[in-house]
């Protein structure tokens, strides 16, 4: 039998299951906490840091925090919002994100957060890195220009034998996430589509698929990200 505890969220007291992930507990309470690396059903990593909140006055990632009795959470302050905006700006500046030509445009979580935080011209200089497009795989295309290294694909996409389809390559500031040539052999169309869907940006594409949803009906065309919840 589940045990429920009281916790405070932006000054209001709520009930949640003891040990529930804070991001999910907040969503159940109608409060939106932005995330990029977090994905329902896979263990959290706290990689993107955009879900940072104040826990009892101290910064912590909401995706890795469990709800306990007496937890006091602030999800939105001017400092937190400025921090989140800076993360979005950095992700755009350090990669090559050409939104109008991207197959994920309108359904991209990074793009949607840029609209949410009114990012027009980043304060950081564009790096314009030289990155490859990995197109050797028969069913998948990996565009390293768009990858934000959230690790969703590594953590969430497995072949029937339970092996990850994606893996880190290189090191340091040159690290990339590649398609594993061994574990990705003979994958199904459904698994290729799942890999495309789990990516928050347009870094993983299923070959033969493109703009399935017309402009005006895409995920964030009519409803901004987090609009269904209280900010």
C-alpha positions as MATLAB code, in Angstrom:
seq = 'XXXXXXXXXXXXXXXXXXXXXXXXXXXXXXXXXXXXXXXXXXXXXXXXXXXXXXXXXXXXXXXXXXXXXXXXXXXXXXXXXXXXXXXXXXXXXXXXXXXXXXXXXXXXXXXXXXXXXXXXXXXXXXXXXXXXXXXXXXXXXXXXXXXXXXXXXXXXXXXXXXXXXXXXXXXXXXXXXXXXXXXXXXXXXXXXXXXXXXXXXXXXXXXXXXXXXXXXXXXXXXXXXXXXXXX';
ca = [
       0.000    0.000    0.000;
       1.383    3.401   -1.035;
       2.378    5.880    1.667;
       1.576    9.530    1.040;
       3.442   12.486    2.496;
       2.936   16.237    2.637;
       5.331   18.547    0.838;
       5.362   22.243   -0.046;
       5.454   23.393   -3.650;
       5.761   27.133   -4.272;
       4.186   27.918   -0.930;
       1.290   25.456   -1.198;
       1.001   22.113    0.579;
       0.352   19.001   -1.517;
       0.154   15.256   -1.027;
       2.348   12.877   -3.010;
       3.429    9.286   -2.839;
       6.514    8.936   -0.660;
       9.621    8.596   -2.846;
       7.987    9.782   -6.059;
      10.246   11.733   -8.454;
       9.726   15.430   -7.795;
       9.237   16.255  -11.492;
       6.362   13.774  -11.739;
       4.886   14.761   -8.369;
       4.898   18.429   -9.393;
       3.225   17.587  -12.711;
       0.535   15.649  -10.829;
      -0.018   18.795   -8.756;
      -0.324   20.895  -11.922;
       3.099   22.548  -11.659;
       5.439   22.562  -14.681;
       9.150   21.994  -14.151;
      11.045   22.097  -17.475;
      13.262   19.159  -18.396;
      15.281   18.019  -21.404;
      17.179   14.914  -20.309;
      14.386   13.437  -18.201;
      11.995   10.931  -19.779;
       9.207    8.925  -18.213;
      10.130    5.291  -17.738;
      13.924    5.606  -17.695;
      16.165    6.373  -14.686;
      16.970   10.096  -14.268;
      20.512   11.434  -14.684;
      20.297   15.172  -14.001;
      22.358   15.828  -17.125;
      20.793   18.989  -18.538;
      20.247   20.767  -15.177;
      17.321   22.756  -16.584;
      15.009   21.222  -13.965;
      17.032   22.804  -11.147;
      14.800   24.012   -8.309;
      15.374   25.149   -4.751;
      15.004   22.323   -2.225;
      14.788   23.738    1.287;
      16.586   26.793   -0.112;
      19.384   24.921   -1.901;
      19.611   24.213   -5.663;
      19.010   20.621   -6.773;
      17.760   18.810   -9.858;
      14.077   17.969   -9.616;
      14.370   14.824  -11.747;
      16.742   13.123   -9.292;
      15.000   14.359   -6.137;
      12.508   12.101   -4.363;
       9.534   13.498   -2.490;
       9.747   13.065    1.277;
       7.763   14.391    4.213;
       8.321   18.116    4.767;
      10.121   18.799    1.480;
       9.970   22.521    0.665;
      10.337   23.265   -3.047;
      10.535   26.500   -5.015;
      10.161   25.806   -8.719;
      10.353   29.326  -10.098;
      12.299   32.395   -9.003;
      13.874   35.130  -11.160;
      17.270   33.502  -10.608;
      16.033   30.028  -11.593;
      14.309   31.350  -14.711;
      17.456   33.242  -15.712;
      19.521   30.097  -15.146;
      17.183   28.023  -17.331;
      17.224   30.622  -20.070;
      21.031   30.582  -20.024;
      21.088   26.790  -20.425;
      18.809   26.990  -23.465;
      20.953   29.761  -24.948;
      24.152   27.763  -24.391;
      22.679   24.677  -26.050;
      21.813   26.718  -29.124;
      25.174   28.504  -29.203;
      27.347   25.384  -28.821;
      25.637   23.389  -31.580;
      24.305   23.995  -35.077;
      20.530   24.252  -34.735;
      18.877   25.354  -37.975;
      15.256   25.126  -36.845;
      13.416   26.007  -40.090;
      14.974   23.049  -41.925;
      14.823   20.556  -39.054;
      12.396   17.634  -39.271;
      11.649   18.021  -35.540;
      10.709   21.719  -35.814;
       7.432   22.330  -34.025;
       7.851   19.174  -31.949;
      11.324   19.951  -30.577;
      11.515   20.415  -26.812;
      14.612   22.638  -27.017;
      12.917   24.891  -29.556;
       9.757   24.999  -27.424;
      11.766   26.032  -24.357;
      13.476   28.739  -26.421;
      10.040   30.155  -27.200;
       9.042   29.840  -23.551;
      12.074   31.812  -22.363;
      11.921   34.241  -25.295;
      15.383   33.369  -26.549;
      16.009   35.398  -29.690;
      19.728   36.178  -29.866;
      21.842   34.236  -27.314;
      24.178   36.211  -25.089;
      26.885   33.643  -25.801;
      28.997   33.561  -28.981;
      28.096   30.858  -31.481;
      30.795   28.200  -31.705;
      29.772   26.825  -35.135;
      31.438   23.450  -34.442;
      32.308   21.129  -37.321;
      30.248   18.025  -36.658;
      29.356   15.049  -38.808;
      26.058   13.578  -39.858;
      26.165    9.817  -39.231;
      24.233    8.309  -42.141;
      25.701    4.812  -42.566;
      22.944    3.001  -40.684;
      20.162    1.529  -42.880;
      17.353    2.801  -40.641;
      18.743    5.628  -38.510;
      20.441    8.953  -39.117;
      22.377   10.681  -36.309;
      22.930   14.415  -36.769;
      25.643   15.412  -34.302;
      25.008   19.101  -35.053;
      21.695   18.894  -33.224;
      22.646   16.544  -30.391;
      22.501   18.081  -26.891;
      23.916   14.932  -25.234;
      20.956   14.477  -22.940;
      21.633   10.699  -22.935;
      17.964    9.789  -23.342;
      18.835    7.496  -26.254;
      21.608    5.739  -24.337;
      19.424    5.157  -21.304;
      16.116    4.439  -22.990;
      16.665    2.598  -26.276;
      17.598   -1.101  -26.071;
      17.598   -3.900  -28.585;
      15.716   -7.171  -27.887;
      18.801   -8.483  -26.072;
      18.743   -5.507  -23.697;
      21.832   -3.797  -25.146;
      21.935   -0.026  -25.709;
      21.756    1.088  -29.342;
      23.726    4.265  -28.655;
      27.079    4.790  -26.954;
      29.589    7.521  -26.174;
      32.495    8.072  -28.511;
      35.641   10.196  -28.068;
      36.360   12.091  -24.821;
      36.367   15.473  -23.131;
      34.890   18.352  -25.082;
      34.852   16.177  -28.213;
      32.560   13.534  -26.777;
      29.727   12.413  -29.059;
      26.896    9.908  -28.916;
      27.141    7.395  -31.742;
      24.976    4.610  -33.111;
      26.517    1.321  -31.958;
      27.175   -0.738  -35.123;
      26.861   -4.057  -33.277;
      23.847   -3.609  -31.014;
      21.870   -1.687  -33.665;
      22.032   -4.448  -36.269;
      18.708   -5.618  -37.709;
      16.553   -3.388  -35.517;
      12.855   -3.134  -36.295;
      11.138   -0.109  -37.797;
       9.275    0.288  -34.512;
      12.500    0.500  -32.514;
      13.954    2.985  -35.002;
      10.839    5.116  -34.587;
      11.123    4.832  -30.796;
      14.704    6.109  -31.003;
      13.548    9.090  -33.035;
      10.687    9.812  -30.637;
      12.795    9.677  -27.467;
      15.187   12.356  -28.737;
      14.054   15.816  -27.535;
      15.607   17.475  -30.601;
      16.183   16.341  -34.197;
      19.452   14.511  -33.615;
      18.025   11.024  -34.270;
      15.904   10.512  -37.363;
      14.359    7.394  -38.776;
      15.242    7.129  -42.447;
      12.287    7.373  -44.778;
      10.413    9.568  -42.308;
      10.141   13.335  -42.474;
       7.510   15.974  -41.885;
       4.585   13.693  -40.978;
       2.576   16.420  -39.236;
       1.835   19.583  -41.219;
       2.745   23.029  -39.911;
      -0.010   24.277  -37.639;
      -0.729   20.870  -36.118;
       2.672   20.038  -34.640;
       3.131   19.412  -30.924;
       3.948   22.968  -29.869;
       2.247   24.922  -32.685;
      -0.932   25.573  -30.734;
       0.019   24.795  -27.139;
       3.369   26.039  -25.757;
       5.384   23.607  -23.675;
       4.101   23.449  -20.102;
       0.984   25.493  -20.923;
      -1.311   22.810  -19.536;
       0.354   23.170  -16.123;
       0.952   26.051  -13.759;
       4.407   27.593  -14.311;
];
